[in-house]
Amino acid sequence: MSIIPPKKIPGLEAALPPLPHLPLEVWIIISEHGDFTASTLFAMSGTCRAWYHLAHALAGFLPSAHRLVGVRTNVKEKLLGWLRDGTLGSWDFHKQLVLSSTQFEVWMIQLFGQVHTLDLHGCGKVVDVSALGNVHTLNLSYCHNLVDVSALRSVHTLNLSGCRNLVDVSGLGNVHTLDLSGCSNVVDVSALGNVHTLNLCGCRKVVDVSALGNVHTLNLSWCVNVVDVSALGSVHTLNLSDCYDAVDVSALGNVHTLNLSRCYNVVDVSALGNVHNLNLSYCHNLVDVSALGNVHILKLFSCSNVVDVSALGSVHTLDLRYCRNVFDVSALSGVTNLIIE
């Protein structure tokens, strides 16, 4: 690629303090986008300190706020003010940058590779994210046209929720915190076993979760085709709410925080006596809770077939609201927080 010299802008040299060497991409953008708008300069200024100085100088050549298309008037004024009065002077690549779908243009994405926290939520124009592999915290939720995320393997915190056309997540195994909720076409999650915090809520095509036993915090709510959870006994915090077909939870006795609400087919909870925080709300077929006396926080909200709660006197916090067949609570005097109708 040949170097494109900067355009001559009258007064620019006098307006700028001494700048460090600017990368080639700066001059490419200047050459291709000489008619800067304030939103363009705002995006530039959040990339690094040198870019801030350049954007601040160029802001002086903006004719008026009316050139800001698709940005509300108060936002226009704020952007122009920030650029002109120098309050963006402390911005550098450690800062957070948030762009709405109306502010974002495809060419901008090459500017953002060194931004610490980048939010492009709902920007449907986002397709190529190969330049974003070094971003620390990246929100690409509801970027519906996003398909290839293989370049994002080094991102620390990655939100891809609602990316409905996303299928292949095999390259994201080293991401620390990964949100794939509502990614309705994701099927294979076998490569995600080393993710620390993984949200698969509503990933209805996910069936096999046997590789996820080392995940610390795992949300499988509304994964309605997940049946076998026997490999998840070492997960610290596990949400299986609305996993209608899950029946056997005998392997989950060492989970610290377990949500089984609306798991209508769960009947036997005898193995869950050591769970610290257990939510069994709306488990309408549940009858026997005699093994749960050592649970610290126990939610039995609307467990309509539970009758005998005499074994639960040592529970710290017990929710019995809408347990319409529980009449005798005389054994529960030792419960610190008893919640009943």
Residue pairs with C-beta under 8 A, 6 or more apart in sequence:
1 24
3 24
3 27
4 24
4 27
4 28
4 31
5 27
5 31
6 26
6 27
6 30
6 31
7 30
7 31
7 34
9 58
9 61
11 60
11 61
12 57
12 58
15 57
15 60
16 53
16 54
16 57
17 53
19 50
19 53
19 54
20 50
22 50
22 51
22 54
25 110
25 111
26 51
26 54
29 44
29 107
29 110
29 111
32 107
33 40
33 107
36 58
36 59
36 61
36 62
37 62
37 67
37 68
37 69
38 59
38 62
38 65
38 67
38 68
38 76
38 79
38 80
38 83
39 68
39 71
39 79
39 103
40 105
40 108
41 55
41 56
41 58
41 59
41 62
41 79
41 83
42 55
42 79
42 82
42 83
42 103
43 97
43 99
43 103
43 108
43 111
43 112
44 51
44 52
44 54
44 55
44 111
45 51
45 52
45 55
45 56
45 82
45 83
45 88
45 91
46 52
46 88
46 91
46 95
46 97
46 115
47 93
47 97
47 111
47 112
47 114
47 115
48 92
48 93
48 114
49 91
49 92
51 111
52 88
52 89
52 91
52 92
55 83
55 88
56 83
56 84
56 86
56 88
56 89
59 80
59 83
59 84
60 84
62 80
65 73
65 76
65 77
65 80
68 75
68 76
68 79
69 102
70 102
70 103
71 79
71 102
71 103
81 87
82 88
93 114
93 115
93 116
94 116
95 115
95 116
95 117
96 115
96 116
96 117
96 118
96 119
97 112
97 115
97 117
97 118
97 119
98 118
98 119
99 108
99 119
99 120
99 123
100 122
100 123
101 122
101 123
101 124
101 125
104 120
104 123
104 125
104 126
105 125
106 125
106 126
106 127
109 126
109 128
109 129
109 131
109 132
110 131
112 118
112 131
112 132
112 135
113 131
113 132
113 133
113 134
113 135
114 134
115 135
116 135
116 136
116 137
117 135
117 136
117 137
117 138
118 132
118 135
118 137
118 138
118 139
119 139
120 126
120 138
120 139
120 140
120 143
121 139
121 140
121 141
121 142
121 143
121 159
122 141
122 142
122 143
123 140
123 143
124 143
124 144
124 145
125 145
126 140
126 143
126 145
126 146
127 145
127 146
127 147
128 148
129 140
129 146
129 148
129 149
129 151
129 152
130 148
130 151
131 151
132 138
132 151
132 152
132 155
133 151
133 152
133 153
133 154
133 155
134 154
135 155
136 155
136 156
136 157
137 155
137 156
137 157
138 152
138 155
138 157
138 158
138 159
139 159
140 146
140 149
140 158
140 159
140 160
140 163
141 159
141 160
141 161
141 162
141 163
141 179
142 161
142 162
142 163
143 160
143 163
144 162
144 163
144 164
144 165
145 165
146 160
146 163
146 165
146 166
147 165
147 166
147 167
147 168
148 168
149 158
149 160
149 166
149 168
149 169
149 171
149 172
150 168
150 171
151 171
152 158
152 171
152 172
152 175
153 171
153 172
153 173
153 174
153 175
154 174
155 175
156 175
156 176
156 177
157 175
157 176
157 177
158 172
158 175
158 177
158 178
158 179
159 179
160 166
160 169
160 178
160 179
160 180
160 183
161 179
161 180
161 181
161 182
161 183
161 199
162 181
162 182
162 183
163 180
163 182
163 183
164 182
164 183
164 184
164 185
165 185
166 180
166 183
166 185
166 186
167 185
167 186
167 187
168 188
169 178
169 180
169 183
169 186
169 188
169 189
169 191
169 192
170 188
170 190
170 191
171 191
172 178
172 191
172 192
172 195
173 191
173 192
173 193
173 194
173 195
174 194
175 195
176 195
176 196
176 197
177 195
177 196
177 197
178 192
178 195
178 197
178 198
178 199
179 199
180 186
180 189
180 198
180 199
180 200
180 203
181 199
181 200
181 201
181 202
181 203
181 219
182 201
182 202
182 203
183 200
183 203
184 202
184 203
184 204
184 205
185 205
186 200
186 203
186 205
186 206
187 205
187 206
187 207
188 208
189 198
189 200
189 203
189 206
189 208
189 209
189 211
189 212
190 208
190 210
190 211
191 211
192 198
192 211
192 212
192 215
193 211
193 212
193 213
193 214
193 215
194 214
195 215
196 215
196 216
196 217
197 215
197 216
197 217
198 212
198 215
198 217
198 218
198 219
199 219
200 206
200 218
200 219
200 220
200 223
201 219
201 220
201 221
201 222
201 223
201 239
202 221
202 222
202 223
203 223
204 222
204 223
204 224
204 225
205 225
206 220
206 223
206 225
206 226
207 225
207 226
207 227
208 228
209 220
209 223
209 226
209 228
209 229
209 231
209 232
210 228
210 230
210 231
211 231
212 218
212 231
212 232
212 235
213 231
213 232
213 233
213 234
213 235
214 234
215 235
216 235
216 236
216 237
217 235
217 236
217 237
218 232
218 235
218 237
218 238
218 239
219 239
220 226
220 229
220 238
220 239
220 240
220 243
221 239
221 240
221 241
221 242
221 243
221 259
222 241
222 242
222 243
223 243
224 242
224 243
224 244
224 245
225 245
226 240
226 243
226 245
226 246
227 245
227 246
227 247
228 248
229 240
229 243
229 246
229 248
229 249
229 251
229 252
230 248
230 250
230 251
231 251
232 238
232 251
232 252
232 255
233 251
233 252
233 253
233 254
233 255
234 254
235 255
236 255
236 256
236 257
237 255
237 256
237 257
238 252
238 255
238 257
238 258
238 259
239 259
240 246
240 249
240 258
240 259
240 260
240 263
241 259
241 260
241 261
241 262
241 263
241 279
242 261
242 262
242 263
243 263
244 262
244 263
244 264
244 265
245 265
246 260
246 263
246 265
246 266
247 265
247 266
247 267
248 268
249 260
249 263
249 266
249 268
249 269
249 271
249 272
250 268
250 270
250 271
251 271
252 258
252 271
252 272
252 275
253 271
253 272
253 273
253 274
253 275
254 274
255 275
256 275
256 276
256 277
257 275
257 276
257 277
258 272
258 275
258 277
258 278
258 279
259 279
260 266
260 269
260 278
260 279
260 280
260 283
261 279
261 280
261 281
261 282
261 283
261 299
261 301
262 281
262 282
262 283
263 283
264 282
264 283
264 284
264 285
265 285
266 280
266 283
266 285
266 286
267 285
267 286
267 287
268 288
269 278
269 280
269 286
269 288
269 289
269 291
269 292
270 288
270 291
271 291
272 278
272 291
272 292
272 295
273 291
273 292
273 293
273 294
273 295
274 294
275 295
276 295
276 296
276 297
277 295
277 296
277 297
278 292
278 295
278 297
278 298
278 299
279 299
280 286
280 289
280 298
280 299
280 300
280 303
281 299
281 300
281 301
281 302
281 303
281 319
282 301
282 302
282 303
283 303
284 302
284 303
284 304
284 305
285 305
286 300
286 303
286 305
286 306
287 305
287 306
287 307
288 308
289 298
289 300
289 303
289 306
289 308
289 309
289 311
289 312
290 308
290 310
290 311
291 311
292 298
292 311
292 312
292 315
293 311
293 312
293 313
293 314
293 315
294 314
295 315
296 315
296 316
296 317
297 315
297 316
297 317
298 312
298 315
298 317
298 318
298 319
299 319
300 306
300 309
300 318
300 319
300 320
300 323
301 319
301 320
301 321
301 322
301 323
302 321
302 322
302 323
303 323
304 322
304 323
304 324
304 325
305 325
306 323
306 325
306 326
307 325
307 326
309 318
309 320
309 323
309 326
309 328
309 329
309 331
309 332
310 328
310 331
311 331
312 318
312 331
312 332
312 335
313 331
313 332
313 333
313 334
313 335
314 334
314 335
315 335
316 335
316 336
316 337
317 335
317 336
317 337
317 339
318 332
318 335
318 337
318 338
318 339
319 339
320 326
320 329
320 338
320 339
320 340
321 339
321 340
321 341
322 341
323 340
326 340
329 338
329 340
332 338
